[in-house]
Amino acid sequence: GLVGRSTKDIKITNCWFDGRLTHTGNSLSDRRCGGLVGFVISNGIINNCLNTGLIEASKYTTPNPNNQSIIVPLAGGLVGNVYKDVSFTISDSINIGNIKVNDVATAGFGSVIGFSDGKVSIKNTYALNESCKFHAVSNSIGGEVAAFDKSKLKGYGAYQWTLLDFDKYWAVTMAD
């Protein structure tokens, strides 16, 4: 995505990721991927941001048969993983990109955040029903992600169905 790992307090505003992010990590430190931030280990804010890209992740089994372990990916439309004891807020943002994982049973994934054991607050944030099976995961996420069908979240539908600020930050173009 835009930021691999945030080690200092971070504020991401008015950003858009529209690409393809493929998780290829084969170590615990490489297993986090998100449209805007892969791994959050500092306090921060994401505000007025959008992901329309594809996030792909797959589990990795280490090749050593004597010391084999499975590395589980943490993949999210906006953030891959929020670390413990971190305070993080996501507001006025949308994920309409897809999150694909090869093994649902062993992955931490969500349409907004893949996994968190930090203190996360989600406000006025939206995702497509089709983008991911889970719209928010983890026991420490406060708030909800409103999930809509594509027709209600793209273009003019977003203007009609969300509380996003179309006067200041968001726009509907003729093509929408």
Secondary structure, 3 states (H helix, E strand, C coil): CCEEEECCCEEEECCEECCEEECCCCCHHHCEEECCEEEECCCEEEECCEECCEEEECCEECCCHHHCCEECCEEECCEEEECCCCEEEEECCEECCCEEECCHHHCEEECCEEEECCEEEEEEEEEEHHHCCCCCCCCCEEEEEEEECHHHHCCHHHHHHCCCCCCCCCCCCCCC
